[in-house]
């Protein structure tokens, strides 16, 4: 299998984003976004997904974090889609349950070629440090729309918002790791009865 790496740059009047991914990495991350808590969450995806992730982001944080978080999600989604290519020989589906103390989250992924996000996380507070928890939905919506995947995220229980968020991102990393894993029994085969999984542009 060829190297599954990609780098995407996305520049607008609001943000300048550069994302690199290696699906066959060691879980290393290099993150510079101006948003420490988001970096903590992206590090969970890298570490538990065994995906190397580099993100350099400059955004209009003097307004708020919305544009930067959403655009990081968009650019990461584009990089993932380029890295996995036509998806031949991949497992396609991935799922994970991850606990952290009292919190428990489940994430299920389908590299379907159809963008869809179902996210049910009732955070117990609106801010974690200085990070607005509403922005997690914007991050995942951007990622899903531009990687053309289906993702179901459920926080099944939790009392601490930090724990809730961390279990979501750890479970996302684990589920993604499973979905992009090569399946020797499907070598060279598209895992779909259609014979194709629509690629993101």
N, CA and C atoms as an extended XYZ file, in Angstrom:
603
Properties=species:S:1:pos:R:3:atomname:S:1:resname:S:1:resid:I:1 pbc="F F F"
N         0.855       -1.194        0.000 N   UNK     1
C         0.000        0.000        0.000 CA  UNK     1
C         0.885        1.237        0.000 C   UNK     1
N         0.580        2.201       -0.862 N   UNK     2
C         1.372        3.426       -0.937 CA  UNK     2
C         1.203        4.236        0.338 C   UNK     2
N         2.095        5.196        0.522 N   UNK     3
C         2.037        6.039        1.709 CA  UNK     3
C         0.710        6.774        1.772 C   UNK     3
N         0.117        6.738        2.933 N   UNK     4
C        -1.187        7.382        3.114 CA  UNK     4
C        -0.986        8.676        3.901 C   UNK     4
N        -0.488        9.661        3.194 N   UNK     5
C        -0.190       10.960        3.775 CA  UNK     5
C        -0.846       12.044        2.940 C   UNK     5
N        -1.113       13.177        3.554 N   UNK     6
C        -1.631       14.323        2.801 CA  UNK     6
C        -1.379       15.598        3.582 C   UNK     6
N        -1.221       16.675        2.842 N   UNK     7
C        -1.114       18.019        3.417 CA  UNK     7
C        -2.067       18.928        2.666 C   UNK     7
N        -2.838       19.694        3.426 N   UNK     8
C        -3.809       20.619        2.838 CA  UNK     8
C        -3.628       21.985        3.468 C   UNK     8
N        -3.643       23.014        2.626 N   UNK     9
C        -3.644       24.392        3.115 CA  UNK     9
C        -4.956       25.049        2.722 C   UNK     9
N        -5.510       25.797        3.654 N   UNK    10
C        -6.763       26.500        3.396 CA  UNK    10
C        -6.633       27.931        3.924 C   UNK    10
N        -6.732       28.887        3.026 N   UNK    11
C        -6.543       30.291        3.402 CA  UNK    11
C        -7.770       31.109        3.033 C   UNK    11
N        -8.305       31.813        4.016 N   UNK    12
C        -9.428       32.725        3.796 CA  UNK    12
C        -9.099       34.054        4.481 C   UNK    12
N       -10.006       34.998        4.397 N   UNK    13
C        -9.815       36.270        5.089 CA  UNK    13
C        -9.905       36.108        6.611 C   UNK    13
N       -10.465       34.967        7.043 N   UNK    14
C       -10.651       34.739        8.480 CA  UNK    14
C        -9.582       33.852        9.088 C   UNK    14
N        -9.085       32.876        8.311 N   UNK    15
C        -8.132       31.911        8.856 CA  UNK    15
C        -7.114       31.496        7.809 C   UNK    15
N        -5.964       31.073        8.293 N   UNK    16
C        -4.947       30.432        7.466 CA  UNK    16
C        -4.594       29.121        8.157 C   UNK    16
N        -4.917       28.017        7.504 N   UNK    17
C        -4.789       26.695        8.118 CA  UNK    17
C        -3.901       25.807        7.263 C   UNK    17
N        -3.029       25.054        7.907 N   UNK    18
C        -2.239       24.024        7.229 CA  UNK    18
C        -2.307       22.754        8.069 C   UNK    18
N        -2.754       21.658        7.452 N   UNK    19
C        -2.904       20.381        8.151 CA  UNK    19
C        -2.170       19.296        7.378 C   UNK    19
N        -1.396       18.498        8.093 N   UNK    20
C        -0.765       17.309        7.516 CA  UNK    20
C        -1.176       16.094        8.328 C   UNK    20
N        -1.444       14.981        7.646 N   UNK    21
C        -1.788       13.734        8.324 CA  UNK    21
C        -1.013       12.578        7.719 C   UNK    21
N        -0.743       11.590        8.549 N   UNK    22
C        -0.162       10.316        8.126 CA  UNK    22
C        -0.974        9.221        8.791 C   UNK    22
N        -1.779        8.518        8.002 N   UNK    23
C        -2.664        7.495        8.565 CA  UNK    23
C        -1.902        6.312        9.143 C   UNK    23
N        -0.656        6.153        8.749 N   UNK    24
C         0.159        5.036        9.241 CA  UNK    24
C         1.260        5.537       10.164 C   UNK    24
N         0.906        6.494       10.989 N   UNK    25
C         1.870        7.109       11.879 CA  UNK    25
C         2.001        6.392       13.205 C   UNK    25
N         2.539        7.112       14.165 N   UNK    26
C         2.776        6.562       15.504 CA  UNK    26
C         1.950        7.269       16.571 C   UNK    26
N         1.111        8.211       16.143 N   UNK    27
C         0.312        8.961       17.104 CA  UNK    27
C         0.945       10.275       17.509 C   UNK    27
N         1.912       10.741       16.732 N   UNK    28
C         2.580       11.998       17.046 CA  UNK    28
C         1.723       13.178       16.597 C   UNK    28
N         1.831       14.277       17.320 N   UNK    29
C         1.109       15.480       16.928 CA  UNK    29
C         1.996       16.701       17.111 C   UNK    29
N         1.789       17.667       16.242 N   UNK    30
C         2.455       18.962       16.327 CA  UNK    30
C         1.380       19.994       16.067 C   UNK    30
N         0.993       20.727       17.089 N   UNK    31
C        -0.207       21.541       17.031 CA  UNK    31
C         0.079       22.972       17.468 C   UNK    31
N        -0.343       23.920       16.650 N   UNK    32
C        -0.160       25.338       16.954 CA  UNK    32
C        -1.381       26.073       16.430 C   UNK    32
N        -2.378       26.241       17.297 N   UNK    33
C        -3.660       26.801       16.869 CA  UNK    33
C        -4.088       28.027       17.660 C   UNK    33
N        -3.424       28.294       18.771 N   UNK    34
C        -3.885       29.347       19.662 CA  UNK    34
C        -5.040       28.927       20.542 C   UNK    34
N        -5.403       27.636       20.479 N   UNK    35
C        -6.540       27.103       21.246 CA  UNK    35
C        -6.067       25.873       22.014 C   UNK    35
N        -5.538       26.059       23.207 N   UNK    36
C        -4.919       24.948       23.941 CA  UNK    36
C        -5.832       23.762       24.185 C   UNK    36
N        -7.102       24.000       24.493 N   UNK    37
C        -7.967       22.854       24.776 CA  UNK    37
C        -8.272       22.066       23.513 C   UNK    37
N        -8.458       22.742       22.385 N   UNK    38
C        -8.651       22.022       21.128 CA  UNK    38
C        -7.399       21.214       20.798 C   UNK    38
N        -6.231       21.780       21.048 N   UNK    39
C        -4.987       21.034       20.803 CA  UNK    39
C        -4.925       19.783       21.675 C   UNK    39
N        -5.373       19.904       22.917 N   UNK    40
C        -5.425       18.745       23.816 CA  UNK    40
C        -6.324       17.653       23.227 C   UNK    40
N        -7.448       18.052       22.630 N   UNK    41
C        -8.367       17.089       22.031 CA  UNK    41
C        -7.792       16.483       20.742 C   UNK    41
N        -7.165       17.297       19.906 N   UNK    42
C        -6.559       16.778       18.678 CA  UNK    42
C        -5.416       15.827       18.989 C   UNK    42
N        -4.717       16.087       20.071 N   UNK    43
C        -3.660       15.173       20.493 CA  UNK    43
C        -4.239       13.813       20.863 C   UNK    43
N        -5.449       13.797       21.432 N   UNK    44
C        -6.101       12.522       21.749 CA  UNK    44
C        -6.406       11.739       20.468 C   UNK    44
N        -6.881       12.450       19.424 N   UNK    45
C        -7.181       11.785       18.151 CA  UNK    45
C        -5.918       11.164       17.574 C   UNK    45
N        -4.833       11.935       17.579 N   UNK    46
C        -3.573       11.426       17.038 CA  UNK    46
C        -3.079       10.225       17.829 C   UNK    46
N        -3.019       10.373       19.130 N   UNK    47
C        -2.426        9.341       19.984 CA  UNK    47
C        -3.228        8.048       19.955 C   UNK    47
N        -4.554        8.164       20.038 N   UNK    48
C        -5.387        6.959       20.095 CA  UNK    48
C        -5.738        6.425       18.709 C   UNK    48
N        -5.604        7.272       17.693 N   UNK    49
C        -5.833        6.813       16.330 CA  UNK    49
C        -4.574        6.330       15.638 C   UNK    49
N        -3.416        6.510       16.302 N   UNK    50
C        -2.110        6.205       15.686 CA  UNK    50
C        -1.984        6.897       14.339 C   UNK    50
N        -2.469        8.144       14.311 N   UNK    51
C        -2.392        8.993       13.127 CA  UNK    51
C        -1.535       10.201       13.475 C   UNK    51
N        -0.481       10.433       12.704 N   UNK    52
C         0.312       11.632       12.915 CA  UNK    52
C        -0.459       12.828       12.381 C   UNK    52
N        -0.571       13.870       13.195 N   UNK    53
C        -1.334       15.058       12.817 CA  UNK    53
C        -0.505       16.304       13.121 C   UNK    53
N        -0.384       17.158       12.116 N   UNK    54
C         0.212       18.475       12.311 CA  UNK    54
C        -0.809       19.526       11.901 C   UNK    54
N        -1.010       20.506       12.773 N   UNK    55
C        -1.940       21.597       12.478 CA  UNK    55
C        -1.275       22.918       12.828 C   UNK    55
N        -1.216       23.801       11.853 N   UNK    56
C        -0.794       25.182       12.066 CA  UNK    56
C        -1.953       26.063       11.671 C   UNK    56
N        -2.470       26.830       12.619 N   UNK    57
C        -3.649       27.646       12.348 CA  UNK    57
C        -3.460       29.049       12.894 C   UNK    57
N        -3.780       30.017       12.062 N   UNK    58
C        -3.832       31.423       12.473 CA  UNK    58
C        -5.225       31.909       12.116 C   UNK    58
N        -5.948       32.390       13.115 N   UNK    59
C        -7.317       32.810       12.869 CA  UNK    59
C        -7.678       34.068       13.621 C   UNK    59
N        -8.897       34.534       13.382 N   UNK    60
C        -9.370       35.779       13.989 CA  UNK    60
C        -9.887       35.525       15.412 C   UNK    60
N        -8.977       35.070       16.262 N   UNK    61
C        -9.343       34.751       17.651 CA  UNK    61
C        -9.716       35.995       18.446 C   UNK    61
N        -9.373       37.162       17.937 N   UNK    62
C        -9.782       38.402       18.615 CA  UNK    62
C       -11.300       38.591       18.531 C   UNK    62
N       -11.934       37.918       17.551 N   UNK    63
C       -13.401       37.940       17.465 CA  UNK    63
C       -13.954       36.839       18.361 C   UNK    63
N       -13.704       35.600       17.983 N   UNK    64
C       -13.921       34.432       18.842 CA  UNK    64
C       -13.282       33.246       18.129 C   UNK    64
N       -13.474       32.058       18.666 N   UNK    65
C       -12.777       30.883       18.137 CA  UNK    65
C       -13.553       30.168       17.038 C   UNK    65
N       -14.752       30.627       16.717 N   UNK    66
C       -15.633       29.876       15.827 CA  UNK    66
C       -14.993       29.595       14.469 C   UNK    66
N       -14.527       30.620       13.788 N   UNK    67
C       -13.980       30.424       12.446 CA  UNK    67
C       -12.773       29.491       12.467 C   UNK    67
N       -11.923       29.663       13.463 N   UNK    68
C       -10.705       28.854       13.529 CA  UNK    68
C       -11.034       27.386       13.771 C   UNK    68
N       -11.924       27.105       14.708 N   UNK    69
C       -12.284       25.719       15.024 CA  UNK    69
C       -12.963       25.056       13.826 C   UNK    69
N       -13.919       25.737       13.227 N   UNK    70
C       -14.624       25.174       12.075 CA  UNK    70
C       -13.667       24.910       10.919 C   UNK    70
N       -12.770       25.865       10.652 N   UNK    71
C       -11.871       25.728        9.513 CA  UNK    71
C       -10.797       24.663        9.756 C   UNK    71
N       -10.408       24.454       10.995 N   UNK    72
C        -9.515       23.330       11.305 CA  UNK    72
C       -10.230       22.018       11.004 C   UNK    72
N       -11.488       21.920       11.388 N   UNK    73
C       -12.271       20.717       11.080 CA  UNK    73
C       -12.376       20.489        9.585 C   UNK    73
N       -12.649       21.549        8.831 N   UNK    74
C       -12.756       21.435        7.379 CA  UNK    74
C       -11.446       20.950        6.768 C   UNK    74
N       -10.351       21.574        7.175 N   UNK    75
C        -9.052       21.256        6.568 CA  UNK    75
C        -8.579       19.871        6.973 C   UNK    75
N        -8.820       19.479        8.221 N   UNK    76
C        -8.481       18.125        8.646 CA  UNK    76
C        -9.303       17.104        7.859 C   UNK    76
N       -10.575       17.392        7.635 N   UNK    77
C       -11.410       16.498        6.839 CA  UNK    77
C       -10.882       16.337        5.428 C   UNK    77
N       -10.457       17.441        4.810 N   UNK    78
C        -9.909       17.380        3.455 CA  UNK    78
C        -8.617       16.559        3.426 C   UNK    78
N        -7.773       16.739        4.440 N   UNK    79
C        -6.512       16.000        4.485 CA  UNK    79
C        -6.754       14.506        4.669 C   UNK    79
N        -7.691       14.145        5.530 N   UNK    80
C        -8.002       12.729        5.730 CA  UNK    80
C        -8.498       12.098        4.427 C   UNK    80
N        -9.388       12.794        3.731 N   UNK    81
C        -9.942       12.256        2.492 CA  UNK    81
C        -8.856       12.032        1.446 C   UNK    81
N        -7.923       12.945        1.358 N   UNK    82
C        -6.821       12.768        0.401 CA  UNK    82
C        -5.924       11.611        0.819 C   UNK    82
N        -5.712       11.471        2.111 N   UNK    83
C        -4.792       10.436        2.594 CA  UNK    83
C        -5.339        9.037        2.359 C   UNK    83
N        -6.639        8.825        2.517 N   UNK    84
C        -7.148        7.456        2.330 CA  UNK    84
C        -7.565        7.168        0.893 C   UNK    84
N        -7.638        8.180        0.054 N   UNK    85
C        -7.838        7.950       -1.380 CA  UNK    85
C        -9.124        7.228       -1.705 C   UNK    85
N        -9.030        6.155       -2.528 N   UNK    86
C       -10.236        5.478       -3.015 CA  UNK    86
C       -10.823        4.481       -2.014 C   UNK    86
N       -10.165        4.306       -0.871 N   UNK    87
C       -10.655        3.462        0.243 CA  UNK    87
C       -10.639        1.969       -0.060 C   UNK    87
N       -10.046        1.577       -1.173 N   UNK    88
C        -9.972        0.150       -1.482 CA  UNK    88
C        -9.150       -0.576       -0.415 C   UNK    88
N        -9.669       -1.722        0.011 N   UNK    89
C        -8.955       -2.547        0.976 CA  UNK    89
C        -9.048       -2.089        2.411 C   UNK    89
N        -9.851       -1.071        2.695 N   UNK    90
C        -9.994       -0.587        4.070 CA  UNK    90
C       -11.200       -1.225        4.749 C   UNK    90
N       -11.164       -1.231        6.056 N   UNK    91
C       -12.288       -1.807        6.801 CA  UNK    91
C       -13.573       -1.012        6.616 C   UNK    91
N       -13.439        0.284        6.392 N   UNK    92
C       -14.541        1.208        6.140 CA  UNK    92
C       -15.276        1.606        7.419 C   UNK    92
N       -15.649        0.650        8.239 N   UNK    93
C       -16.400        0.946        9.458 CA  UNK    93
C       -15.476        0.905       10.673 C   UNK    93
N       -15.765        1.783       11.631 N   UNK    94
C       -15.023        1.750       12.884 CA  UNK    94
C       -15.911        2.179       14.031 C   UNK    94
N       -15.652        1.654       15.202 N   UNK    95
C       -16.434        2.034       16.375 CA  UNK    95
C       -15.571        1.915       17.617 C   UNK    95
N       -15.918        2.685       18.639 N   UNK    96
C       -15.177        2.607       19.897 CA  UNK    96
C       -16.028        3.151       21.034 C   UNK    96
N       -15.902        2.499       22.169 N   UNK    97
C       -16.404        3.016       23.437 CA  UNK    97
C       -15.184        3.398       24.263 C   UNK    97
N       -15.200        4.580       24.854 N   UNK    98
C       -14.076        5.010       25.692 CA  UNK    98
C       -14.607        5.614       26.989 C   UNK    98
N       -14.143        5.094       28.132 N   UNK    99
C       -14.506        5.679       29.423 CA  UNK    99
C       -13.392        6.592       29.940 C   UNK    99
N       -13.741        7.520       30.775 N   UNK   100
C       -12.785        8.281       31.577 CA  UNK   100
C       -13.488        8.597       32.888 C   UNK   100
N       -13.093        7.860       33.915 N   UNK   101
C       -13.764        7.981       35.216 CA  UNK   101
C       -15.275        7.803       35.029 C   UNK   101
N       -16.068        8.836       35.328 N   UNK   102
C       -17.522        8.676       35.284 CA  UNK   102
C       -18.102        8.827       33.880 C   UNK   102
N       -17.301        9.296       32.940 N   UNK   103
C       -17.795        9.595       31.588 CA  UNK   103
C       -17.586        8.405       30.659 C   UNK   103
N       -18.503        8.266       29.703 N   UNK   104
C       -18.416        7.193       28.713 CA  UNK   104
C       -18.998        7.699       27.397 C   UNK   104
N       -18.230        7.548       26.326 N   UNK   105
C       -18.697        7.972       24.999 CA  UNK   105
C       -18.512        6.863       23.979 C   UNK   105
N       -19.369        6.910       22.964 N   UNK   106
C       -19.315        5.960       21.847 CA  UNK   106
C       -19.246        6.750       20.537 C   UNK   106
N       -18.363        6.330       19.653 N   UNK   107
C       -18.278        6.924       18.320 CA  UNK   107
C       -18.284        5.805       17.287 C   UNK   107
N       -19.105        5.971       16.256 N   UNK   108
C       -19.195        5.014       15.152 CA  UNK   108
C       -18.964        5.775       13.849 C   UNK   108
N       -18.098        5.228       13.000 N   UNK   109
C       -17.695        5.897       11.757 CA  UNK   109
C       -17.938        4.983       10.565 C   UNK   109
N       -18.389        5.582        9.471 N   UNK   110
C       -18.505        4.902        8.187 CA  UNK   110
C       -17.852        5.795        7.134 C   UNK   110
N       -16.846        5.271        6.453 N   UNK   111
C       -16.213        6.012        5.357 CA  UNK   111
C       -17.109        5.900        4.120 C   UNK   111
N       -18.275        6.446        4.226 N   UNK   112
C       -19.391        6.148        3.334 CA  UNK   112
C       -19.355        6.903        2.016 C   UNK   112
N       -18.646        8.031        1.974 N   UNK   113
C       -18.779        8.911        0.823 CA  UNK   113
C       -19.975        9.827        0.928 C   UNK   113
N       -20.680        9.763        2.059 N   UNK   114
C       -21.838       10.625        2.308 CA  UNK   114
C       -21.641       11.325        3.650 C   UNK   114
N       -21.638       12.654        3.652 N   UNK   115
C       -21.433       13.366        4.906 CA  UNK   115
C       -22.668       13.298        5.806 C   UNK   115
N       -22.473       12.901        7.041 N   UNK   116
C       -23.570       12.865        7.994 CA  UNK   116
C       -23.027       12.886        9.412 C   UNK   116
N       -23.562       13.749       10.237 N   UNK   117
C       -23.142       13.839       11.638 CA  UNK   117
C       -24.359       13.764       12.537 C   UNK   117
N       -24.346       12.812       13.448 N   UNK   118
C       -25.339       12.725       14.518 CA  UNK   118
C       -24.544       12.817       15.819 C   UNK   118
N       -24.692       13.930       16.515 N   UNK   119
C       -23.883       14.179       17.709 CA  UNK   119
C       -24.788       14.527       18.874 C   UNK   119
N       -24.729       13.692       19.903 N   UNK   120
C       -25.567       13.878       21.075 CA  UNK   120
C       -24.672       13.905       22.307 C   UNK   120
N       -24.279       15.106       22.675 N   UNK   121
C       -23.429       15.320       23.850 CA  UNK   121
C       -24.037       16.467       24.643 C   UNK   121
N       -24.569       16.153       25.793 N   UNK   122
C       -25.183       17.160       26.666 CA  UNK   122
C       -24.133       17.588       27.686 C   UNK   122
N       -23.312       18.544       27.288 N   UNK   123
C       -22.237       18.981       28.175 CA  UNK   123
C       -22.807       19.577       29.454 C   UNK   123
N       -22.143       19.294       30.552 N   UNK   124
C       -22.633       19.743       31.858 CA  UNK   124
C       -22.290       21.200       32.140 C   UNK   124
N       -21.442       21.795       31.311 N   UNK   125
C       -21.228       23.242       31.394 CA  UNK   125
C       -20.861       23.752       30.003 C   UNK   125
N       -21.014       25.045       29.811 N   UNK   126
C       -20.862       25.636       28.496 CA  UNK   126
C       -19.443       25.961       28.103 C   UNK   126
N       -18.558       26.068       29.078 N   UNK   127
C       -17.171       26.408       28.800 CA  UNK   127
C       -16.264       25.423       29.513 C   UNK   127
N       -15.183       25.030       28.837 N   UNK   128
C       -14.134       24.234       29.462 CA  UNK   128
C       -12.883       25.094       29.394 C   UNK   128
N       -12.472       25.626       30.530 N   UNK   129
C       -11.454       26.662       30.503 CA  UNK   129
C       -12.016       27.839       29.737 C   UNK   129
N       -11.354       28.243       28.681 N   UNK   130
C       -11.880       29.329       27.855 CA  UNK   130
C       -12.484       28.845       26.562 C   UNK   130
N       -12.784       27.536       26.459 N   UNK   131
C       -13.274       26.963       25.206 CA  UNK   131
C       -14.780       26.740       25.266 C   UNK   131
N       -15.480       27.258       24.272 N   UNK   132
C       -16.934       27.119       24.169 CA  UNK   132
C       -17.270       25.732       23.619 C   UNK   132
N       -17.992       24.925       24.396 N   UNK   133
C       -18.248       23.539       23.989 CA  UNK   133
C       -19.130       23.449       22.743 C   UNK   133
N       -19.883       24.500       22.409 N   UNK   134
C       -20.684       24.476       21.183 CA  UNK   134
C       -19.804       24.308       19.952 C   UNK   134
N       -18.540       24.704       20.056 N   UNK   135
C       -17.647       24.650       18.904 CA  UNK   135
C       -17.226       23.231       18.550 C   UNK   135
N       -17.409       22.281       19.463 N   UNK   136
C       -17.089       20.896       19.112 CA  UNK   136
C       -17.990       20.410       17.985 C   UNK   136
N       -19.256       20.806       18.012 N   UNK   137
C       -20.156       20.423       16.918 CA  UNK   137
C       -19.676       21.031       15.609 C   UNK   137
N       -19.259       22.300       15.634 N   UNK   138
C       -18.779       22.961       14.419 CA  UNK   138
C       -17.536       22.270       13.874 C   UNK   138
N       -16.654       21.833       14.767 N   UNK   139
C       -15.453       21.113       14.350 CA  UNK   139
C       -15.820       19.819       13.627 C   UNK   139
N       -16.674       19.019       14.254 N   UNK   140
C       -17.014       17.731       13.655 CA  UNK   140
C       -17.864       17.904       12.394 C   UNK   140
N       -18.726       18.928       12.359 N   UNK   141
C       -19.520       19.152       11.149 CA  UNK   141
C       -18.619       19.512        9.977 C   UNK   141
N       -17.640       20.361       10.213 N   UNK   142
C       -16.694       20.706        9.153 CA  UNK   142
C       -15.904       19.498        8.689 C   UNK   142
N       -15.436       18.684        9.641 N   UNK   143
C       -14.658       17.495        9.306 CA  UNK   143
C       -15.486       16.505        8.493 C   UNK   143
N       -16.700       16.244        8.936 N   UNK   144
C       -17.578       15.285        8.263 CA  UNK   144
C       -17.922       15.748        6.845 C   UNK   144
N       -18.257       17.014        6.705 N   UNK   145
C       -18.668       17.530        5.394 CA  UNK   145
C       -17.552       17.432        4.366 C   UNK   145
N       -16.309       17.571        4.807 N   UNK   146
C       -15.202       17.652        3.859 CA  UNK   146
C       -14.392       16.356        3.764 C   UNK   146
N       -14.667       15.406        4.634 N   UNK   147
C       -14.088       14.067        4.465 CA  UNK   147
C       -15.102       13.108        3.866 C   UNK   147
N       -16.359       13.543        3.794 N   UNK   148
C       -17.445       12.748        3.213 CA  UNK   148
C       -17.615       11.420        3.957 C   UNK   148
N       -17.746       11.526        5.285 N   UNK   149
C       -17.959       10.337        6.101 CA  UNK   149
C       -19.198       10.532        6.962 C   UNK   149
N       -19.683        9.430        7.501 N   UNK   150
C       -20.799        9.448        8.449 CA  UNK   150
C       -20.256        9.168        9.838 C   UNK   150
N       -20.630       10.002       10.798 N   UNK   151
C       -20.141        9.855       12.171 CA  UNK   151
C       -21.304        9.991       13.144 C   UNK   151
N       -21.414        9.016       14.046 N   UNK   152
C       -22.370        9.079       15.146 CA  UNK   152
C       -21.578        9.204       16.443 C   UNK   152
N       -21.875       10.246       17.200 N   UNK   153
C       -21.189       10.521       18.463 CA  UNK   153
C       -22.221       10.581       19.573 C   UNK   153
N       -22.032        9.742       20.585 N   UNK   154
C       -22.937        9.736       21.735 CA  UNK   154
C       -22.135        9.739       23.022 C   UNK   154
N       -22.362       10.751       23.843 N   UNK   155
C       -21.850       10.701       25.205 CA  UNK   155
C       -22.923       10.025       26.056 C   UNK   155
N       -22.638        8.836       26.519 N   UNK   156
C       -23.640        8.019       27.202 CA  UNK   156
C       -23.842        8.427       28.641 C   UNK   156
N       -22.768        8.939       29.254 N   UNK   157
C       -22.885        9.487       30.606 CA  UNK   157
C       -21.664       10.337       30.899 C   UNK   157
N       -21.799       11.194       31.887 N   UNK   158
C       -20.679       12.038       32.270 CA  UNK   158
C       -21.146       13.211       33.118 C   UNK   158
N       -20.347       13.560       34.102 N   UNK   159
C       -20.648       14.691       34.974 CA  UNK   159
C       -19.658       15.838       34.800 C   UNK   159
N       -18.475       15.525       34.334 N   UNK   160
C       -17.425       16.519       34.137 CA  UNK   160
C       -17.284       16.791       32.648 C   UNK   160
N       -17.454       18.038       32.236 N   UNK   161
C       -17.439       18.369       30.812 CA  UNK   161
C       -16.096       18.058       30.161 C   UNK   161
N       -15.014       18.232       30.890 N   UNK   162
C       -13.698       17.883       30.354 CA  UNK   162
C       -13.641       16.391       30.046 C   UNK   162
N       -14.144       15.581       30.959 N   UNK   163
C       -14.165       14.135       30.732 CA  UNK   163
C       -15.061       13.777       29.557 C   UNK   163
N       -16.211       14.443       29.460 N   UNK   164
C       -17.112       14.182       28.329 CA  UNK   164
C       -16.409       14.436       27.002 C   UNK   164
N       -15.769       15.588       26.894 N   UNK   165
C       -15.084       15.931       25.651 CA  UNK   165
C       -13.942       14.970       25.363 C   UNK   165
N       -13.174       14.652       26.372 N   UNK   166
C       -12.006       13.799       26.154 CA  UNK   166
C       -12.415       12.399       25.709 C   UNK   166
N       -13.490       11.864       26.277 N   UNK   167
C       -13.929       10.539       25.842 CA  UNK   167
C       -14.420       10.568       24.402 C   UNK   167
N       -15.057       11.671       23.990 N   UNK   168
C       -15.509       11.795       22.599 CA  UNK   168
C       -14.320       11.770       21.652 C   UNK   168
N       -13.306       12.550       21.931 N   UNK   169
C       -12.177       12.642       21.004 CA  UNK   169
C       -11.318       11.382       21.026 C   UNK   169
N       -11.161       10.770       22.186 N   UNK   170
C       -10.443        9.492       22.233 CA  UNK   170
C       -11.195        8.427       21.438 C   UNK   170
N       -12.509        8.372       21.617 N   UNK   171
C       -13.306        7.376       20.898 CA  UNK   171
C       -13.289        7.655       19.398 C   UNK   171
N       -13.302        8.923       19.017 N   UNK   172
C       -13.213        9.251       17.593 CA  UNK   172
C       -11.888        8.753       17.011 C   UNK   172
N       -10.803        8.983       17.724 N   UNK   173
C        -9.510        8.503       17.262 CA  UNK   173
C        -9.471        6.997       17.120 C   UNK   173
N       -10.000        6.290       18.114 N   UNK   174
C       -10.012        4.818       18.072 CA  UNK   174
C       -10.890        4.299       16.933 C   UNK   174
N       -12.048        4.906       16.753 N   UNK   175
C       -12.949        4.467       15.682 CA  UNK   175
C       -12.345        4.754       14.312 C   UNK   175
N       -11.698        5.906       14.174 N   UNK   176
C       -11.064        6.244       12.910 CA  UNK   176
C        -9.923        5.282       12.600 C   UNK   176
N        -9.160        4.954       13.614 N   UNK   177
C        -8.073        3.979       13.450 CA  UNK   177
C        -8.603        2.657       12.894 C   UNK   177
N        -9.717        2.194       13.415 N   UNK   178
C       -10.307        0.944       12.946 CA  UNK   178
C       -10.799        1.081       11.510 C   UNK   178
N       -11.477        2.181       11.197 N   UNK   179
C       -12.082        2.345        9.876 CA  UNK   179
C       -11.044        2.424        8.763 C   UNK   179
N        -9.891        3.035        9.033 N   UNK   180
C        -8.891        3.216        7.972 CA  UNK   180
C        -7.862        2.090        7.945 C   UNK   180
N        -8.038        1.107        8.818 N   UNK   181
C        -7.089        0.000        8.869 CA  UNK   181
C        -7.232       -0.880        7.624 C   UNK   181
N        -6.125       -1.233        6.980 N   UNK   182
C        -6.207       -2.155        5.848 CA  UNK   182
C        -6.730       -3.523        6.286 C   UNK   182
N        -7.584       -4.099        5.465 N   UNK   183
C        -8.158       -5.421        5.713 CA  UNK   183
C        -7.604       -6.367        4.650 C   UNK   183
N        -6.740       -7.285        5.069 N   UNK   184
C        -6.065       -8.180        4.118 CA  UNK   184
C        -7.057       -8.964        3.263 C   UNK   184
N        -8.212       -9.264        3.807 N   UNK   185
C        -9.198      -10.046        3.053 CA  UNK   185
C        -9.920       -9.200        2.006 C   UNK   185
N        -9.774       -7.863        2.107 N   UNK   186
C       -10.416       -6.958        1.154 CA  UNK   186
C        -9.396       -6.268        0.266 C   UNK   186
N        -8.190       -6.809        0.167 N   UNK   187
C        -7.112       -6.158       -0.582 CA  UNK   187
C        -7.555       -5.828       -2.012 C   UNK   187
N        -7.457       -4.562       -2.366 N   UNK   188
C        -7.811       -4.124       -3.709 CA  UNK   188
C        -9.292       -4.037       -3.986 C   UNK   188
N       -10.108       -4.304       -2.979 N   UNK   189
C       -11.562       -4.336       -3.162 CA  UNK   189
C       -12.185       -3.127       -2.458 C   UNK   189
N       -13.130       -2.484       -3.119 N   UNK   190
C       -13.881       -1.406       -2.493 CA  UNK   190
C       -14.938       -2.017       -1.575 C   UNK   190
N       -14.943       -1.635       -0.287 N   UNK   191
C       -15.875       -2.262        0.663 CA  UNK   191
C       -17.298       -1.723        0.525 C   UNK   191
N       -17.910       -1.984       -0.636 N   UNK   192
C       -19.271       -1.532       -0.893 CA  UNK   192
C       -19.876       -2.379       -1.997 C   UNK   192
N       -21.150       -2.745       -1.868 N   UNK   193
C       -21.822       -3.492       -2.928 CA  UNK   193
C       -22.025       -2.635       -4.173 C   UNK   193
N       -21.916       -1.313       -4.030 N   UNK   194
C       -22.017       -0.426       -5.195 CA  UNK   194
C       -20.766       -0.517       -6.066 C   UNK   194
N       -19.661       -0.949       -5.446 N   UNK   195
C       -18.397       -0.974       -6.174 CA  UNK   195
C       -17.651        0.334       -6.126 C   UNK   195
N       -18.197        1.328       -5.427 N   UNK   196
C       -17.548        2.622       -5.292 CA  UNK   196
C       -17.990        3.287       -4.006 C   UNK   196
N       -17.092        4.043       -3.425 N   UNK   197
C       -17.414        4.945       -2.324 CA  UNK   197
C       -17.009        6.328       -2.779 C   UNK   197
N       -17.995        7.192       -2.979 N   UNK   198
C       -17.747        8.505       -3.546 CA  UNK   198
C       -16.638        9.206       -2.790 C   UNK   198
N       -15.682        9.728       -3.527 N   UNK   199
C       -14.561       10.418       -2.903 CA  UNK   199
C       -14.900       11.888       -2.720 C   UNK   199
N       -14.330       12.441       -1.656 N   UNK   200
C       -14.447       13.878       -1.463 CA  UNK   200
C       -13.629       14.586       -2.521 C   UNK   200
N       -14.073       15.753       -2.970 N   UNK   201
C       -13.313       16.492       -3.988 CA  UNK   201
C       -11.987       16.978       -3.419 C   UNK   201
